[in-house]
Amino acid sequence: MMKKMFRFPMMLALASLTVFAVGCSDDDDDNPITTNPPKSANVLVVHASPDAPAVDIVVDNGSPAVQDLMFPENTGYVALNSGTRNVKVKVANTNNIVINADLNLNPDLNYSVFAVNTVSNIEPLVLVDDLAAPASGMTHVRFVHLSPDAPAVDVAVTGGPVLFGDVSFKEHQGFAPVNSGTYNLEVRLAGTSTVVLPLPGIALQAGKIYTVFAKGLVAGAGSQALGAEIIVNR
């Protein structure tokens, strides 16, 4: 599930001022006013802290840009002005800040920002996303290990070869090309045949780009149980 509730009043205000200035110019034809729109980056935020409550996200100390984002939801990609942006993650509907981070965003790049670890040690994990289109008939997939109490794992085709090997908590591997289709996958203890999480029926469509991340806790139950989540990046 995705919640897209980004609001950027400052950007709207600046846009309004620009329109006002152009409309009120006495010599529009002789001295045209030109403005260069700010360059932007695309940012996707993921709530991946299994025991953390719902959160609000504040950008540059403005009003909450995202409200009530719950584990393991994500925002989808949202355009932010490039440069250094301050991002605060607060417990929903409070002023309790659990993450306060400055993100240096380069123009025209795509980022995923994961809020990871248990709530007592919550922290951001920032990845740069390569969203180059897959070749014909192919899909791109990456795996990110975000289960705080799980050991290093391999992700493999069920009973078959390893796709992503020896991945520890907070580690990740880049997007890999895979033939499109439906796969039965499994998460194994790294270097063994011991399956800790079966992932049957993973459908990968041609031309799409996916992030699969391990979520929850080995010792968790219910919504906090060890599992996997799939994000469609493109």
Backbone as CSV, one residue per row, in Angstrom:
resi,resn,N_x,N_y,N_z,CA_x,CA_y,CA_z,C_x,C_y,C_z
1,MET,0.846,-1.188,0.000,0.000,0.000,0.000,0.881,1.238,0.000
2,MET,0.488,2.241,-0.737,1.263,3.464,-0.809,0.413,4.624,-0.331
3,LYS,1.059,5.545,0.377,0.379,6.766,0.773,1.110,7.932,0.134
4,LYS,0.427,8.666,-0.715,1.036,9.800,-1.391,0.327,11.055,-0.907
5,MET,0.956,11.730,0.045,0.327,12.903,0.630,1.321,14.059,0.697
6,PHE,2.282,14.064,-0.254,3.296,15.096,-0.215,2.687,16.450,-0.572
7,ARG,3.022,17.445,0.231,2.601,18.809,-0.042,3.803,19.712,0.136
8,PHE,4.005,20.615,-0.775,5.158,21.487,-0.711,4.714,22.942,-0.845
9,PRO,4.227,23.520,0.256,3.708,24.889,0.211,4.731,25.889,-0.259
10,MET,6.001,25.692,0.146,7.005,26.673,-0.245,7.168,26.721,-1.752
11,MET,7.188,25.547,-2.390,7.321,25.513,-3.843,6.130,26.181,-4.513
12,LEU,4.930,25.934,-4.002,3.740,26.537,-4.585,3.761,28.050,-4.409
13,ALA,4.223,28.480,-3.238,4.280,29.914,-2.994,5.245,30.593,-3.939
14,LEU,6.417,29.972,-4.154,7.387,30.558,-5.069,6.842,30.619,-6.487
15,ALA,6.140,29.560,-6.877,5.540,29.553,-8.214,4.518,30.676,-8.352
16,SER,3.722,30.899,-7.315,2.719,31.959,-7.348,3.365,33.325,-7.447
17,LEU,4.476,33.529,-6.710,5.172,34.814,-6.774,5.736,35.063,-8.163
18,THR,6.224,34.008,-8.804,6.765,34.157,-10.155,5.683,34.604,-11.127
19,VAL,4.513,33.972,-11.058,3.406,34.347,-11.933,2.987,35.776,-11.673
20,PHE,2.926,36.187,-10.418,2.531,37.541,-10.064,3.503,38.554,-10.633
21,ALA,4.823,38.272,-10.523,5.827,39.207,-11.009,5.728,39.393,-12.513
22,VAL,5.537,38.302,-13.242,5.421,38.399,-14.690,4.171,39.171,-15.071
23,GLY,3.060,38.913,-14.401,1.801,39.576,-14.737,1.832,41.057,-14.463
24,CYS,2.639,41.521,-13.494,2.650,42.929,-13.107,3.765,43.716,-13.769
25,SER,4.554,43.097,-14.633,5.639,43.814,-15.280,5.077,44.865,-16.233
26,ASP,5.687,46.097,-16.197,5.221,47.184,-17.062,5.715,47.031,-18.481
27,ASP,6.800,46.295,-18.691,7.363,46.186,-20.037,7.650,44.724,-20.317
28,ASP,6.579,43.945,-20.331,6.723,42.506,-20.531,7.442,42.193,-21.827
29,ASP,7.110,42.902,-22.907,7.669,42.577,-24.219,9.119,42.987,-24.324
30,ASP,9.480,44.172,-23.739,10.843,44.673,-23.880,11.800,43.993,-22.910
31,ASN,11.323,43.670,-21.736,12.186,43.089,-20.722,11.525,41.831,-20.142
32,PRO,11.458,40.802,-20.951,10.782,39.596,-20.446,11.509,39.034,-19.225
33,ILE,10.736,38.567,-18.288,11.291,37.962,-17.087,11.312,36.456,-17.289
34,THR,12.463,35.894,-17.152,12.583,34.448,-17.318,13.066,33.842,-15.995
35,THR,12.562,32.694,-15.685,12.993,31.982,-14.483,13.323,30.552,-14.856
36,ASN,14.311,30.008,-14.186,14.669,28.617,-14.389,14.063,27.796,-13.264
37,PRO,13.220,26.848,-13.589,12.620,26.045,-12.524,13.701,25.275,-11.775
38,PRO,13.533,25.102,-10.473,14.538,24.363,-9.703,14.649,22.929,-10.185
39,LYS,15.872,22.420,-10.213,16.074,21.037,-10.588,15.648,20.144,-9.432
40,SER,15.175,18.966,-9.773,14.611,18.115,-8.731,15.194,16.708,-8.785
41,ALA,15.042,16.015,-7.669,15.343,14.597,-7.559,14.059,13.885,-7.156
42,ASN,13.989,12.599,-7.410,12.820,11.807,-7.038,13.159,10.949,-5.829
43,VAL,12.307,11.029,-4.812,12.584,10.353,-3.544,11.394,9.479,-3.161
44,LEU,11.688,8.227,-2.813,10.692,7.277,-2.323,11.057,6.940,-0.882
45,VAL,10.113,7.071,0.036,10.360,6.804,1.457,9.616,5.540,1.859
46,VAL,10.316,4.653,2.582,9.754,3.366,2.996,9.825,3.246,4.516
47,HIS,8.714,2.916,5.141,8.690,2.624,6.581,9.042,1.149,6.732
48,ALA,10.285,0.873,7.151,10.755,-0.507,7.260,11.223,-0.851,8.669
49,SER,10.791,-0.084,9.661,11.120,-0.380,11.059,9.971,-1.176,11.660
50,PRO,10.174,-2.473,11.934,9.043,-3.349,12.215,8.256,-3.029,13.475
51,ASP,8.913,-2.466,14.497,8.186,-2.190,15.738,7.941,-0.707,15.961
52,ALA,8.168,0.101,14.925,7.915,1.535,15.042,6.457,1.840,14.711
53,PRO,5.875,2.842,15.369,4.497,3.229,15.048,4.430,3.946,13.709
54,ALA,3.227,4.323,13.308,3.063,5.140,12.103,3.834,6.441,12.266
55,VAL,4.304,6.996,11.151,5.143,8.190,11.213,4.634,9.277,10.271
56,ASP,5.010,10.499,10.591,4.857,11.646,9.704,6.247,12.033,9.208
57,ILE,6.322,12.576,7.988,7.596,12.993,7.406,7.528,14.480,7.093
58,VAL,8.517,15.208,7.601,8.584,16.657,7.433,9.828,16.993,6.620
59,VAL,9.670,17.811,5.584,10.786,18.218,4.733,11.062,19.694,4.966
60,ASP,12.323,20.017,5.312,12.756,21.401,5.513,11.857,22.148,6.485
61,ASN,11.456,21.460,7.551,10.696,22.082,8.647,9.345,22.646,8.219
62,GLY,8.805,22.155,7.118,7.481,22.599,6.695,6.386,21.785,7.374
63,SER,5.198,21.877,6.835,4.107,21.038,7.318,4.400,19.588,6.957
64,PRO,3.805,18.632,7.653,4.057,17.227,7.313,3.787,16.949,5.842
65,ALA,4.800,16.408,5.162,4.654,16.074,3.749,3.983,14.719,3.578
66,VAL,4.180,13.842,4.547,3.519,12.545,4.571,2.987,12.344,5.976
67,GLN,1.788,11.821,6.091,1.185,11.586,7.394,0.746,10.128,7.524
68,ASP,0.943,9.602,8.728,0.450,8.267,9.082,0.964,7.177,8.148
69,LEU,2.254,7.230,7.837,2.872,6.173,7.031,3.184,4.998,7.956
70,MET,2.612,3.855,7.663,2.731,2.691,8.535,3.689,1.657,7.955
71,PHE,4.266,0.836,8.815,5.087,-0.292,8.405,4.206,-1.285,7.653
72,PRO,4.597,-1.778,6.465,5.799,-1.498,5.676,5.471,-0.658,4.439
73,GLU,4.646,0.371,4.585,4.190,1.169,3.444,5.306,2.040,2.875
74,ASN,5.058,2.543,1.655,5.982,3.484,1.039,5.196,4.588,0.351
75,THR,5.880,5.656,0.030,5.232,6.851,-0.513,5.134,6.861,-2.022
76,GLY,5.879,5.980,-2.715,6.070,6.177,-4.146,7.043,7.335,-4.352
77,TYR,7.505,7.506,-5.573,8.469,8.574,-5.842,7.784,9.936,-5.858
78,VAL,8.427,10.888,-5.206,7.940,12.260,-5.161,9.103,13.183,-5.504
79,ALA,8.856,14.207,-6.301,9.898,15.156,-6.704,10.198,16.127,-5.566
80,LEU,11.490,16.261,-5.238,11.967,17.252,-4.278,13.054,18.087,-4.938
81,ASN,13.129,19.361,-4.573,14.211,20.183,-5.082,15.550,19.544,-4.728
82,SER,16.485,19.545,-5.670,17.807,18.991,-5.407,18.565,19.903,-4.438
83,GLY,19.695,19.413,-3.954,20.459,20.135,-2.944,20.315,19.441,-1.601
84,THR,20.667,20.129,-0.547,20.578,19.554,0.790,19.190,19.776,1.356
85,ARG,18.482,18.706,1.613,17.121,18.739,2.164,17.151,18.084,3.541
86,ASN,16.556,18.761,4.499,16.422,18.184,5.826,15.128,17.381,5.907
87,VAL,15.238,16.152,6.352,14.077,15.283,6.481,13.966,14.824,7.929
88,LYS,12.822,15.057,8.523,12.548,14.586,9.872,11.424,13.556,9.820
89,VAL,11.630,12.469,10.525,10.598,11.453,10.682,10.105,11.535,12.120
90,LYS,8.801,11.772,12.270,8.211,11.927,13.594,7.173,10.833,13.828
91,VAL,7.020,10.451,15.086,5.893,9.603,15.431,4.622,10.338,15.021
92,ALA,3.728,9.655,14.345,2.552,10.310,13.747,1.794,11.151,14.754
93,ASN,1.480,12.371,14.318,0.651,13.306,15.089,1.300,13.745,16.396
94,THR,2.645,13.701,16.441,3.379,14.189,17.614,4.581,14.996,17.128
95,ASN,5.319,15.567,18.077,6.578,16.234,17.766,7.770,15.374,18.160
96,ASN,7.549,14.089,18.356,8.610,13.169,18.747,9.410,12.762,17.515
97,ILE,10.601,13.327,17.363,11.443,13.087,16.189,12.262,11.823,16.400
98,VAL,12.137,10.877,15.472,12.905,9.631,15.576,14.059,9.595,14.569
99,ILE,13.961,10.343,13.488,15.061,10.487,12.531,15.155,11.959,12.142
100,ASN,16.362,12.490,12.171,16.610,13.860,11.719,17.860,13.799,10.845
101,ALA,17.685,13.874,9.527,18.798,13.649,8.606,18.798,14.679,7.498
102,ASP,19.993,15.121,7.110,20.166,15.975,5.938,20.524,15.090,4.750
103,LEU,19.735,15.189,3.680,19.963,14.386,2.483,20.485,15.289,1.373
104,ASN,21.605,14.910,0.782,22.160,15.662,-0.338,21.652,15.030,-1.625
105,LEU,20.686,15.688,-2.253,20.007,15.133,-3.417,20.557,15.750,-4.698
106,ASN,21.073,14.909,-5.562,21.568,15.379,-6.856,20.423,15.450,-7.858
107,PRO,20.449,16.455,-8.740,19.340,16.603,-9.688,19.217,15.413,-10.619
108,ASP,17.971,15.081,-10.938,17.635,14.050,-11.916,18.008,12.633,-11.471
109,LEU,18.321,12.450,-10.187,18.563,11.103,-9.685,17.354,10.622,-8.889
110,ASN,17.296,9.320,-8.687,16.195,8.692,-7.958,16.747,8.042,-6.695
111,TYR,16.038,8.230,-5.590,16.502,7.731,-4.299,15.393,6.951,-3.600
112,SER,15.809,5.921,-2.852,14.925,5.283,-1.886,15.499,5.537,-0.501
113,VAL,14.651,6.004,0.405,15.051,6.253,1.788,14.240,5.304,2.672
114,PHE,14.925,4.363,3.300,14.281,3.393,4.173,14.497,3.802,5.629
115,ALA,13.427,3.853,6.416,13.558,3.967,7.868,13.701,2.549,8.395
116,VAL,14.878,2.205,8.941,15.201,0.815,9.238,15.566,0.626,10.706
117,ASN,15.683,-0.641,11.087,16.080,-1.083,12.412,14.886,-1.013,13.370
118,THR,15.100,-1.494,14.591,14.053,-1.409,15.599,13.874,0.035,16.020
119,VAL,12.735,0.356,16.624,12.415,1.748,16.903,13.431,2.402,17.842
120,SER,14.035,1.616,18.730,15.020,2.192,19.656,16.326,2.550,18.959
121,ASN,16.532,1.994,17.757,17.761,2.271,16.995,17.446,2.714,15.573
122,ILE,16.284,3.288,15.370,15.834,3.618,14.026,16.799,4.577,13.333
123,GLU,17.006,4.365,12.035,17.983,5.139,11.275,17.589,5.115,9.806
124,PRO,18.121,6.060,9.011,17.823,6.049,7.578,18.842,5.236,6.796
125,LEU,18.368,4.558,5.770,19.232,3.904,4.791,18.868,4.491,3.441
126,VAL,19.826,5.156,2.792,19.564,5.878,1.545,20.250,5.154,0.395
127,LEU,19.460,4.811,-0.621,19.986,4.141,-1.812,19.711,4.993,-3.042
128,VAL,20.655,4.978,-3.973,20.441,5.604,-5.269,19.880,4.541,-6.202
129,ASP,18.772,4.856,-6.854,18.051,3.872,-7.664,18.346,4.075,-9.150
130,ASP,18.882,3.042,-9.776,19.108,3.061,-11.226,17.833,2.549,-11.895
131,LEU,17.085,3.466,-12.493,15.812,3.101,-13.106,15.900,3.017,-14.627
132,ALA,17.095,2.713,-15.129,17.245,2.508,-16.574,16.353,1.362,-17.018
133,ALA,15.722,1.525,-18.173,14.745,0.542,-18.642,15.405,-0.814,-18.901
134,PRO,14.761,-1.902,-18.470,15.284,-3.237,-18.787,15.220,-3.512,-20.288
135,ALA,16.040,-4.463,-20.724,15.989,-4.907,-22.119,14.663,-5.619,-22.383
136,SER,14.344,-5.790,-23.646,13.088,-6.421,-24.033,12.936,-7.797,-23.378
137,GLY,11.770,-8.033,-22.760,11.493,-9.314,-22.133,12.125,-9.511,-20.779
138,MET,12.806,-8.485,-20.295,13.520,-8.599,-19.024,12.883,-7.700,-17.965
139,THR,13.236,-7.981,-16.717,12.879,-7.128,-15.589,14.135,-6.914,-14.760
140,HIS,14.153,-5.869,-13.927,15.272,-5.641,-13.012,14.788,-5.823,-11.586
141,VAL,15.588,-6.513,-10.766,15.225,-6.812,-9.383,16.442,-6.601,-8.486
142,ARG,16.196,-6.055,-7.292,17.247,-6.012,-6.275,16.672,-6.502,-4.949
143,PHE,17.566,-6.908,-4.050,17.165,-7.377,-2.736,17.853,-6.535,-1.681
144,VAL,17.084,-6.125,-0.655,17.616,-5.350,0.467,17.233,-6.082,1.756
145,HIS,18.220,-6.338,2.603,17.998,-7.076,3.857,17.672,-6.057,4.957
146,LEU,16.415,-6.057,5.413,15.990,-5.063,6.400,15.335,-5.706,7.629
147,SER,15.693,-6.945,7.916,15.225,-7.595,9.142,16.329,-7.511,10.188
148,PRO,16.140,-6.699,11.244,17.249,-6.402,12.174,17.839,-7.609,12.884
149,ASP,17.021,-8.624,13.187,17.547,-9.757,13.954,17.776,-10.999,13.098
150,ALA,17.718,-10.866,11.789,17.955,-12.008,10.906,19.435,-12.068,10.515
151,PRO,19.992,-13.279,10.406,21.388,-13.409,9.975,21.527,-13.137,8.481
152,ALA,22.742,-13.254,7.984,22.982,-13.107,6.544,22.215,-14.186,5.792
153,VAL,21.705,-13.839,4.619,20.855,-14.757,3.860,21.262,-14.798,2.393
154,ASP,20.812,-15.869,1.735,20.841,-15.971,0.278,19.394,-15.939,-0.211
155,VAL,19.165,-15.315,-1.351,17.867,-15.382,-2.015,18.060,-16.215,-3.269
156,ALA,17.259,-17.272,-3.390,17.479,-18.241,-4.457,16.167,-18.660,-5.087
157,VAL,16.263,-19.203,-6.288,15.134,-19.910,-6.886,14.903,-21.164,-6.049
158,THR,13.647,-21.485,-5.796,13.337,-22.638,-4.949,14.018,-23.908,-5.473
159,GLY,14.875,-24.464,-4.612,15.611,-25.670,-4.992,16.655,-25.449,-6.060
160,GLY,16.915,-24.159,-6.396,17.812,-23.871,-7.506,18.903,-22.874,-7.161
161,PRO,19.362,-22.125,-8.168,20.534,-21.262,-7.985,20.246,-20.035,-7.134
162,VAL,21.303,-19.503,-6.544,21.238,-18.293,-5.726,21.233,-17.065,-6.635
163,LEU,20.306,-16.164,-6.379,20.245,-14.910,-7.129,21.016,-13.797,-6.420
164,PHE,20.859,-13.723,-5.096,21.552,-12.722,-4.288,22.178,-13.454,-3.107
165,GLY,23.494,-13.399,-2.982,24.180,-14.220,-2.004,24.775,-13.467,-0.843
166,ASP,24.696,-14.067,0.354,25.367,-13.593,1.566,25.073,-12.116,1.848
167,VAL,23.778,-11.802,1.979,23.345,-10.423,2.221,23.017,-10.270,3.703
168,SER,23.710,-9.359,4.380,23.500,-9.106,5.801,22.565,-7.920,6.001
169,PHE,22.150,-7.717,7.251,21.248,-6.619,7.578,21.796,-5.287,7.060
170,LYS,20.946,-4.552,6.395,21.201,-3.235,5.780,22.026,-3.335,4.499
171,GLU,22.437,-4.541,4.125,23.150,-4.691,2.864,22.158,-4.865,1.711
172,HIS,22.655,-4.594,0.527,21.812,-4.670,-0.669,22.701,-4.921,-1.872
173,GLN,22.108,-5.395,-2.916,22.804,-5.562,-4.180,22.019,-4.821,-5.252
174,GLY,22.738,-4.328,-6.248,22.113,-3.507,-7.269,21.073,-4.260,-8.076
175,PHE,20.316,-3.517,-8.866,19.298,-4.130,-9.710,19.952,-5.092,-10.702
176,ALA,19.430,-6.312,-10.747,19.967,-7.340,-11.632,18.931,-7.680,-12.694
177,PRO,19.351,-7.901,-13.939,18.406,-8.297,-14.988,17.969,-9.747,-14.818
178,VAL,16.658,-9.969,-14.915,16.074,-11.301,-14.777,15.009,-11.457,-15.858
179,ASN,14.908,-12.640,-16.431,13.826,-12.888,-17.382,12.483,-12.698,-16.687
180,SER,11.558,-12.052,-17.375,10.234,-11.863,-16.788,9.549,-13.215,-16.615
181,GLY,8.603,-13.274,-15.687,7.896,-14.514,-15.420,7.505,-14.584,-13.959
182,THR,6.933,-15.698,-13.557,6.553,-15.926,-12.173,7.507,-16.932,-11.554
183,TYR,8.078,-16.567,-10.406,9.115,-17.370,-9.784,8.698,-17.809,-8.387
184,ASN,9.114,-19.010,-8.024,9.078,-19.455,-6.635,10.484,-19.262,-6.068
185,LEU,10.584,-18.346,-5.108,11.877,-18.027,-4.516,11.896,-18.472,-3.063
186,GLU,13.082,-18.469,-2.478,13.224,-18.788,-1.063,14.413,-18.024,-0.491
187,VAL,14.276,-17.678,0.771,15.367,-17.041,1.511,15.998,-18.117,2.382
188,ARG,17.313,-18.291,2.203,18.049,-19.323,2.938,19.080,-18.669,3.854
189,LEU,19.426,-19.387,4.927,20.599,-18.975,5.688,21.801,-18.999,4.756
190,ALA,22.579,-17.931,4.777,23.667,-17.777,3.811,24.581,-19.000,3.794
191,GLY,24.841,-19.495,2.593,25.759,-20.602,2.407,25.196,-21.959,2.762
192,THR,23.884,-22.051,3.023,23.278,-23.326,3.392,22.038,-23.570,2.532
193,SER,21.440,-24.734,2.733,20.173,-25.050,2.067,18.982,-24.869,3.004
194,THR,19.217,-24.294,4.188,18.159,-24.103,5.182,17.275,-22.925,4.790
195,VAL,16.002,-23.200,4.519,15.068,-22.164,4.084,14.433,-21.516,5.315
196,VAL,14.564,-20.191,5.407,13.951,-19.465,6.526,12.699,-18.725,6.090
197,LEU,12.522,-18.520,4.782,11.342,-17.817,4.300,11.055,-18.205,2.855
198,PRO,9.979,-18.932,2.608,9.598,-19.222,1.217,8.899,-18.006,0.603
199,LEU,9.160,-17.778,-0.677,8.557,-16.653,-1.404,7.941,-17.193,-2.698
200,PRO,6.809,-17.847,-2.613,6.220,-18.443,-3.817,5.473,-17.417,-4.660
201,GLY,5.397,-17.698,-5.953,4.533,-16.923,-6.843,4.917,-15.465,-7.005
202,ILE,6.212,-15.175,-7.092,6.665,-13.797,-7.299,6.573,-13.472,-8.793
203,ALA,5.633,-12.615,-9.151,5.400,-12.276,-10.560,6.230,-11.057,-10.942
204,LEU,7.072,-11.208,-11.932,7.948,-10.141,-12.412,7.585,-9.838,-13.865
205,GLN,7.035,-8.656,-14.089,6.565,-8.283,-15.419,7.684,-7.676,-16.248
206,ALA,7.672,-7.956,-17.522,8.673,-7.398,-18.436,8.616,-5.871,-18.399
207,GLY,9.789,-5.264,-18.374,9.888,-3.808,-18.393,9.771,-3.158,-17.036
208,LYS,9.455,-3.936,-15.996,9.289,-3.385,-14.654,10.596,-3.470,-13.863
209,ILE,10.681,-2.643,-12.808,11.834,-2.637,-11.911,11.309,-2.802,-10.487
210,TYR,11.892,-3.767,-9.747,11.372,-4.134,-8.434,12.456,-4.083,-7.358
211,THR,12.041,-3.732,-6.151,12.847,-3.934,-4.951,12.119,-4.947,-4.071
212,VAL,12.816,-6.008,-3.696,12.300,-6.972,-2.725,13.091,-6.759,-1.435
213,PHE,12.396,-6.513,-0.327,13.139,-6.360,0.920,12.598,-7.278,2.007
214,ALA,13.556,-7.846,2.766,13.199,-8.653,3.928,12.724,-7.710,5.019
215,LYS,11.593,-8.033,5.624,11.004,-7.153,6.631,10.708,-7.952,7.896
216,GLY,10.414,-7.216,8.961,9.986,-7.851,10.196,11.128,-8.423,11.005
217,LEU,10.759,-9.287,11.950,11.710,-9.837,12.906,11.591,-11.356,12.934
218,VAL,12.744,-12.022,13.039,12.729,-13.479,13.184,11.901,-13.858,14.409
219,ALA,12.034,-13.058,15.471,11.303,-13.326,16.707,9.939,-12.654,16.737
220,GLY,9.541,-12.048,15.632,8.289,-11.298,15.617,7.086,-12.181,15.327
221,ALA,5.913,-11.612,15.586,4.656,-12.302,15.299,3.694,-11.307,14.683
222,GLY,2.668,-11.837,14.014,1.674,-10.959,13.402,2.306,-10.073,12.351
223,SER,2.007,-8.778,12.409,2.534,-7.838,11.408,4.043,-7.659,11.509
224,GLN,4.646,-8.078,12.637,6.086,-7.942,12.814,6.846,-9.220,12.462
225,ALA,6.152,-10.230,11.984,6.808,-11.495,11.649,7.728,-11.330,10.443
226,LEU,8.731,-12.185,10.371,9.650,-12.162,9.237,8.875,-12.388,7.945
227,GLY,9.146,-11.534,6.962,8.464,-11.658,5.678,9.222,-10.889,4.617
228,ALA,8.564,-10.656,3.514,9.166,-9.901,2.413,8.127,-8.954,1.834
229,GLU,8.602,-7.852,1.330,7.741,-6.836,0.703,8.323,-6.521,-0.667
230,ILE,7.461,-6.262,-1.626,7.894,-5.931,-2.982,7.445,-4.517,-3.317
231,ILE,8.374,-3.718,-3.788,8.090,-2.361,-4.265,8.277,-2.350,-5.783
232,VAL,7.323,-1.787,-6.481,7.471,-1.569,-7.917,8.093,-0.195,-8.089
233,ASN,9.397,-0.152,-8.401,10.079,1.133,-8.553,9.731,1.816,-9.855
234,ARG,9.395,1.002,-10.840,9.025,1.586,-12.145,8.165,0.595,-12.900
